[in-house]
Amino acid sequence: MDNNREIKRVSTGIKSLDKVLRGGLPIGEMYVVSGSPGTGKTTLALHFLAAGSQMGEQVLCLSLAQRIESLKQTAYSVGIDISNVIFKDFSSVEALQSLMEQQTIFDTSEVEMAEMMQAFTQVIEDVQPERVVFDGISHLRMLANHALTYRQELFTLRDYMSDRVITTLLTDTREVAPRDHELSAIAHGVINLSIKTTSHGSDHRYMHIPKIRGIDYALGQHDVEISHQGMRVYQSYRAIPAKPYEYTPNAYTPSNPIKEGKLIEAKTITSGLEALDQLIGGGLLSGTTCLLVGPSGTGKTSLSTAFARQFVKSGGKVSLFLFDELTGTLTRRAQGLGIAIDEFVSQDRIRLHELSFGNITPGKLNYLIEHDVETWGAGMVIIDTLTGYLSAMPNENRLIAQMHELLMGLSRRDIMTFVVVAQHGVIGPTLEVPVDISYLADTVLLLRHFEAEGELRQAVSVYKKRFGAHERRIREIQLQPGKIKVGEPLRQFSGILTGTPSYTGESSHLIEKDQAD
C-alpha cells in the first residue's frame, strides 16, 4: 500500500511488533490494547512510553487500575527503562475522593465522569505530552450509569487528543465491563492480547490485530513472549510474504525452485550410507521435505543425523531443533554410531537448538528457523520430533496449517527439511501417528521393527517419493557400535500392512552383527 509511506508513525518500543505493523502506529491516533489480566497489556503500554522518552518526547501514564509503584515494578521486572515517564495516579481512593470534593451541588455518575475527564485534561495541559497511556480505561466505564454518557466522553477525549497530535493507548480489561464495545468502535486501532493453556499445561500468549485504520499490517494470530528482556512478538508465518518471482508455465519443479525471483538448480543430498542412498534413488533434492516416521528405537534421529553430517561435510550448514532429546545425548549417540558431529558443532557448522514445549510457540520456532536460514545461512533444517512440537501447539489444526506454510517457505528458499515423527507404541497394529502431515512431505521414510529368527530387528523403506525413482523393497537397518549398517533389499516379509512385519526369508540375507562393511 503506497499510502503507508506517507503516514508518519511512532514506534511501539517493540521492534518485532513494529515489524508486524509495517513500521509502527500512525501518529496522533487513539488505540485500544485489550485483553484479560496477565496477557501483557501494561507491559506493551510501558514499552510504548519508554520508546517515546528515549526519543526525547514527553510521555504520560494515567493509572486508573493500578498503583504507580505496581506499574514501576512491572517495568523493572521486564527491563523497561521508565525513568523519564511521568505517572499520575487515579486509581486510589484518595484520588477519587479529591475529585468528589470538587463537586458542590450534584452527586451523580455523570458529574463524577465529567470531573474525572476534566482532571485528565488538566494533567495533559500541564505536562504537554506527545504520548499518553490510560492504564485501565475500563474502570472509567463504571463511573457512568449510561453507555451514551460514556461514549460521548470517549468521543470528546479522542478529538481532544487528536487535535493536539497525541498518540494515545488505552488498556482495556473486558472482564471489568464485558458489554462495553464503545472503545473498539471509536479507536483508530485495536490490539487484542490473550492467553491460553495447552493440553500439556503450559500457558502461551497471543496477539491479534483486528483493525488499524489506513495502513497495511500482518494478519493472523501472532505469538507473544514476555521475559526479563520485555515483550517480543513472533509474526504468524502465513503473514510472511513469499519471495516474488516471474511465473512461466511449468517453471516450478523440484529441479528449479525459486529464490529471490530467480530459478535455481536443486542439489542432490545424500546420507553417506551407500545402501540407504540406493534405497531412496540416489539421494534427496534440496528444497524438498523428508518425513521420517516410525516408533521409538527404529533409528529416525540417527538417519537424520547422518544426512546432516554428510551435508556439512559437503560445505553446508544445518539447524537441528530438538524437542525430545538433550543435545548431549544426541552428540554422544552420534559419536557411538560413527557419525560424530561435535567438531561441526564447535565450528558453528551445525547448530543444536534444545527446546521445551513449555517455552516454545509456533511463532518462536518460525523465528528461530527464519533467523538461521536468512542470517546464518542454514541449508538444512531438522525438526526432531514433530510429536514433541505438537505439545507446544494449542491444537492440531494450528500445527497442520503452520507446518504447511513453514515447509512451503523453506522449499522456496531451496532448504532441505527433515521432520521426524515418533509413532505411539512400539509394535503391532496399534501404532498411531499423533498427526498426519505425510501429504505435505515430498519423501516419506518408514521405519519399523520386525521379527526374524526370534530377534527384534529394524527395517527402513520408502513409503513415498514425489520426484525420481526409488526402491520398492524393504532394507534392514542396524545401529551397530561405530557404524550404521543398511543391508540388501529383502523380499520375503509377511504382515507388513498389519504393522508387525515378520521376515520369512533366508537368514543369509540378514545383517550379521559382526559383518564387516
CORSULUR-V205859 format. One line per field, one symbol per residue. burial: + if it has 16 or more other ideal C-beta (glycine too) atoms within 10 Angstrom, else -. A space follows every 10 residues. Layout:
burial=???
//
This chain:
burial=------+-++ ++++-+++-+ +-++++-+++ +++++---++ ++++++++++ +++----+++ ++++++---- ++-++--+-+ -+--++++++ +----+--+- ---------+ +++++++-++ --++----++ ++++++++++ +-++----++ +-++--++-- +----+++++ ++++-++--+ -+++--++++ ++++---+-- -+-++++++- -+--+-++-+ ++++++---+ +++++++++- ----+----- ---+--++-- -----++-++ +-+-++++++ +-++++++++ +++++--+++ ++++++++++ ++---+++++ ++++-----+ +--+--+-+- +--++---++ +++-+-+--+ ++++++++++ -++----+++ ++++++++++ ++++----+- -++-+++-++ ++++++++++ +++------- +-+++-+--+ ++++++++++ -+----++++ ++--+--+-+ ---++++++- ---++++--+ --+-----++ +-+------+ +------
//
